[in-house]
Amino acid sequence: MTRAARWLLSAGVLMFIAVLASQGLPAVLSTLALAGWGLLLVALYHFVPLVLDAAAIRVVFAPERASGRLREALLARWVGESANSLMPGGQIGGPVLMARHLSVLGMPIQEAVAAITVSTTLQTFAQIGFALIGVSLLGAHASHVSQNILRSASLIASAFLALQIAGFYFVQRRGFFSKLMRAAGRFMGKRDWSAWMSHAQAIDAAVEVTYGRTARVGASFALSLIGWFVGTVEVYLILQLLGTPVGWSDALLLESVGQAIRGAAFAIPGALGVQEGGYALLAAFVGLHAETGVALSLAKRARELVLGLPGLLYLHLSERSSASAVRAARP
């Protein structure tokens, strides 16, 4: 773990503790306890948006590889989401592991990196649109003053996320991986980088080819957007289990704006502390107590543990199996 990652993780832990302390840990835990074993139902339901996200990845594969590849895309998405939620790499480590896992499953590395790069970009664009829908709902849930404050904060978070992903999109279309490799070459000193540069150029070419499949790119965006909307059901179910049911529009507001806040804090592992504070703030706008918002966040984290720990175990075992196969193939 880098020094920056350690600082960000430490900051997240401190924010997490501060939010729990401010709302009263016993009150939050007693609210969360109401869900009980129902949290397993939430974890099972999460496979629905997970499959949609996997389909959004599979659809951008090369046509000759797309058929019958949903299983591989689903495994890669599971691995990536587990890493994003539980590993200290923020939201960056997940896509890297997804691309690597697709290559372990037999896809050429340049195609794997291109598919994950493009689908992740499209998913984030879809998230921005989803967040703006949530921001538009704030007017019906807040007083004039608080509405303006939260709407401004939400728009800032969405704009920050949009600038990040728009910048990433534009550098992708201008040879991002080749530029990255040239920068690494200048930083690392005089070494033969020709082979690495060749790989980077192949990835850039694969990214361009993938974006050139406009129908598939549109389908990936649509599937990602549907996946964000379907994820709203998770919030609805959790709040039902917590004994504080809300309507669909309230659940949509909580999920869309909450995910925007989490996305803007992409550098902090798991958006630790930021997610809890965001839901505590948003809870008041749908008539809930702040501790209920924090309990909602913790219920989501419980689901991440239920699905994420097996995902990381699967990743470890598959990596070990791949390494053993490589060693066995050597003369």
C-alpha positions in Angstrom: 0.0 0.0 0.0 1.4 3.4 -0.9 1.7 6.3 1.6 -1.1 8.2 -0.1 -3.4 5.1 0.1 -2.6 4.7 3.8 -3.4 8.4 4.5 -6.7 8.1 2.6 -7.6 4.9 4.4 -6.8 6.5 7.7 -8.9 9.5 6.9 -11.8 7.3 5.9 -11.6 5.3 9.2 -11.6 8.6 11.2 -14.6 9.9 9.3 -16.3 6.5 9.8 -15.7 6.6 13.5 -16.8 10.2 13.7 -20.1 9.6 11.9 -20.9 6.6 14.1 -20.0 8.5 17.3 -22.1 11.5 16.2 -25.2 9.4 15.7 -24.7 7.1 18.7 -23.3 3.7 18.0 -25.9 1.8 20.2 -28.8 3.6 18.3 -27.3 2.7 14.9 -26.6 -0.9 15.8 -30.1 -1.4 17.3 -31.6 -0.1 14.1 -29.4 -2.3 12.0 -30.3 -5.3 14.1 -33.9 -5.1 13.0 -32.8 -6.3 9.6 -31.5 -9.5 11.0 -31.1 -12.4 8.5 -33.0 -10.3 6.0 -29.7 -8.9 5.0 -29.0 -12.3 3.3 -32.0 -11.5 1.1 -30.5 -8.2 0.2 -27.2 -9.9 -0.7 -29.0 -12.4 -2.9 -31.0 -9.6 -4.6 -27.7 -7.8 -5.4 -27.0 -10.5 -8.0 -29.6 -8.9 -10.2 -27.7 -5.6 -10.8 -24.5 -7.6 -10.7 -25.7 -9.6 -13.7 -26.8 -6.5 -15.5 -23.3 -4.9 -15.0 -21.7 -8.1 -16.3 -24.0 -8.0 -19.4 -22.9 -4.3 -19.9 -19.3 -5.6 -20.0 -20.0 -8.6 -22.2 -21.8 -6.6 -24.8 -18.6 -4.6 -25.7 -16.6 -7.7 -26.3 -15.6 -8.4 -29.9 -18.6 -10.0 -31.6 -16.7 -13.3 -32.1 -16.0 -13.4 -28.3 -19.3 -12.1 -27.0 -21.3 -15.3 -27.4 -21.5 -17.3 -24.3 -19.1 -15.0 -22.3 -21.6 -13.8 -19.7 -20.1 -16.2 -17.1 -16.6 -14.8 -17.6 -17.9 -11.2 -17.4 -19.9 -12.0 -14.3 -16.9 -13.5 -12.6 -14.7 -10.5 -13.5 -17.4 -8.1 -12.3 -17.7 -10.0 -9.0 -14.0 -9.9 -8.5 -13.8 -6.1 -9.4 -16.7 -5.2 -7.1 -15.2 -7.2 -4.2 -11.9 -5.4 -4.7 -13.5 -2.0 -4.9 -15.5 -2.6 -1.7 -12.9 -4.4 0.5 -9.4 -3.7 -0.8 -7.4 -0.5 -0.1 -7.0 0.5 -3.8 -10.1 2.7 -3.9 -12.1 2.4 -7.1 -9.0 2.0 -9.3 -8.0 -1.5 -8.2 -11.3 -3.1 -9.3 -11.1 -2.4 -13.0 -7.4 -3.5 -13.0 -8.3 -6.9 -11.5 -11.3 -7.3 -13.8 -9.1 -6.9 -16.9 -6.5 -9.2 -15.4 -9.1 -11.8 -14.6 -10.6 -11.8 -18.1 -7.1 -12.4 -19.4 -6.6 -15.3 -17.0 -9.9 -16.7 -18.3 -8.4 -16.7 -21.8 -9.1 -13.3 -23.3 -6.2 -11.5 -25.0 -5.0 -8.8 -22.6 -5.5 -5.9 -24.9 -9.1 -6.9 -25.5 -9.7 -7.4 -21.8 -8.3 -4.0 -20.9 -10.3 -2.3 -23.7 -13.5 -4.0 -22.6 -13.1 -3.0 -19.0 -11.9 0.5 -19.7 -14.8 1.2 -22.1 -17.6 -0.5 -20.0 -16.3 1.2 -16.7 -16.4 4.6 -18.5 -19.9 4.0 -19.8 -21.1 2.8 -16.4 -19.8 6.0 -14.8 -21.5 8.2 -17.4 -24.7 6.3 -16.6 -24.2 6.9 -12.9 -23.9 10.6 -13.5 -27.3 10.6 -15.4 -28.8 8.5 -12.6 -27.5 11.0 -10.0 -29.0 14.0 -11.8 -32.4 12.3 -11.7 -32.0 12.0 -7.9 -30.9 15.7 -7.7 -34.1 16.6 -9.6 -36.2 14.9 -6.9 -34.8 17.0 -4.1 -37.2 19.8 -4.6 -40.1 17.6 -3.4 -38.2 16.6 -0.2 -36.7 19.7 1.3 -37.3 23.2 2.4 -36.2 26.0 0.1 -33.0 26.7 2.0 -31.9 23.1 2.7 -33.0 22.1 -0.8 -30.6 24.7 -2.3 -27.8 23.6 0.0 -28.1 19.9 -0.7 -28.9 20.3 -4.4 -25.7 22.5 -4.8 -23.7 19.9 -2.9 -25.1 17.1 -5.0 -24.5 18.9 -8.2 -20.9 19.6 -7.2 -20.3 15.9 -6.4 -21.9 15.0 -9.8 -19.9 17.6 -11.6 -16.7 16.4 -9.9 -17.5 12.9 -11.0 -18.4 14.0 -14.5 -15.1 16.0 -14.9 -13.1 13.0 -13.8 -14.8 10.6 -16.2 -15.0 13.0 -19.1 -11.3 13.7 -18.8 -10.6 10.0 -18.7 -12.7 9.4 -21.8 -10.9 12.1 -23.8 -7.5 10.9 -22.9 -8.6 7.3 -23.8 -9.4 8.5 -27.3 -5.9 10.1 -27.6 -3.7 7.1 -26.8 -3.9 7.1 -23.0 -2.0 3.8 -22.4 0.8 4.8 -24.8 1.1 8.2 -23.1 1.1 6.4 -19.7 3.9 4.1 -20.8 6.0 7.0 -22.2 5.6 8.8 -18.9 6.6 5.7 -17.0 9.7 5.3 -19.3 10.8 8.9 -18.6 10.3 8.4 -14.8 12.0 4.9 -14.6 15.1 5.9 -16.6 16.9 4.4 -19.5 15.5 0.9 -20.1 14.2 -0.9 -23.1 10.5 -0.1 -23.1 9.8 -1.2 -26.7 7.9 -4.3 -25.8 5.8 -2.5 -23.2 5.1 0.3 -25.6 4.0 -2.2 -28.2 1.5 -3.6 -25.7 0.3 -0.2 -24.8 -0.3 0.7 -28.4 -2.2 -2.5 -29.0 -4.5 -1.6 -26.0 -5.1 1.9 -27.4 -6.0 0.4 -30.8 -8.4 -2.1 -29.1 -10.0 0.8 -27.1 -10.6 2.7 -30.4 -12.1 -0.4 -32.0 -14.4 -1.0 -29.0 -15.7 2.6 -29.1 -16.2 2.1 -32.8 -18.9 -0.5 -32.1 -21.5 2.2 -31.5 -24.5 -0.1 -31.2 -22.7 -2.2 -28.6 -21.5 1.0 -26.7 -25.1 2.2 -26.6 -26.3 -1.1 -25.3 -23.6 -1.1 -22.6 -24.6 2.3 -21.5 -28.3 1.3 -21.4 -27.6 -1.8 -19.4 -25.5 0.1 -16.9 -28.3 2.7 -16.5 -30.9 0.0 -15.9 -28.5 -1.6 -13.4 -28.3 1.7 -11.4 -32.1 1.9 -11.3 -32.5 -1.8 -10.4 -30.1 -1.1 -7.5 -32.7 1.2 -6.0 -34.7 -1.9 -4.9 -31.8 -2.8 -2.5 -32.4 0.5 -0.6 -36.1 -0.1 -0.6 -35.7 -3.6 0.8 -33.2 -2.6 3.5 -35.5 0.2 4.7 -38.4 -2.2 4.8 -36.3 -4.6 6.9 -35.3 -1.7 9.2 -38.9 -1.0 9.9 -38.8 2.4 8.2 -40.4 1.9 4.8 -40.2 4.6 2.1 -41.7 5.1 -1.3 -40.0 4.4 -4.5 -39.1 8.0 -5.3 -37.5 8.3 -1.8 -35.5 5.1 -2.3 -34.4 6.5 -5.7 -33.3 9.7 -4.2 -31.3 7.9 -1.5 -29.6 5.5 -4.0 -28.9 8.0 -6.8 -27.5 10.9 -4.7 -25.9 8.5 -2.2 -24.0 6.7 -5.0 -22.9 10.1 -6.5 -21.4 11.0 -3.1 -19.7 7.6 -2.9 -18.4 8.0 -6.5 -17.0 11.4 -5.8 -15.0 9.9 -3.0 -13.5 7.3 -5.3 -9.9 7.7 -3.9 -10.9 6.7 -0.3 -11.1 2.9 0.0 -14.8 1.9 0.0 -15.7 5.6 0.4 -15.4 4.8 4.1 -17.0 7.4 6.3 -18.1 9.5 3.3 -20.9 7.0 2.4 -22.1 7.0 6.0 -22.1 10.7 6.3 -23.9 11.0 3.0 -26.7 8.7 4.0 -27.0 10.4 7.4 -27.5 13.7 5.6 -29.9 12.4 3.0 -32.1 10.5 5.5 -33.6 13.8 6.8 -34.9 14.6 3.3 -37.1 11.5 3.1 -38.4 11.8 6.7 -35.9 9.4 8.3 -33.6 9.8 11.3 -29.9 10.2 10.6 -29.1 7.0 12.5 -31.4 5.2 10.1 -29.3 6.6 7.2 -26.1 5.3 8.8 -27.8 1.9 9.5 -28.7 1.8 5.8 -25.1 2.4 4.9 -23.9 -0.3 7.3 -26.5 -2.7 5.8 -25.0 -2.1 2.4 -21.5 -2.7 3.8 -22.8 -6.0 5.3 -23.9 -7.0 1.9 -20.5 -6.1 0.5 -18.9 -8.4 3.1 -21.3 -11.3 2.3 -20.5 -11.2 -1.4 -17.1 -9.6 -1.3 -15.2 -12.0 1.0 -16.1 -15.0 -1.2 -15.2 -12.9 -4.2 -11.7 -12.2 -2.9 -11.3 -15.8 -1.9 -12.2 -16.9 -5.4 -9.7 -14.3 -6.8 -6.9 -15.7 -4.6 -7.6 -19.3 -5.6 -7.9 -18.4 -9.3 -4.6 -16.4 -9.2 -2.9 -19.3 -7.4 -4.2 -21.8 -10.0 -3.1 -19.6 -12.8 0.4 -19.2 -11.4 0.7 -23.0 -10.9 -0.4 -23.5 -14.5 2.3 -21.1 -15.7 5.0 -22.8 -13.6 3.9 -26.2 -14.9 4.1 -25.0 -18.5 7.7 -23.8 -18.2 10.4 -26.3 -19.5 
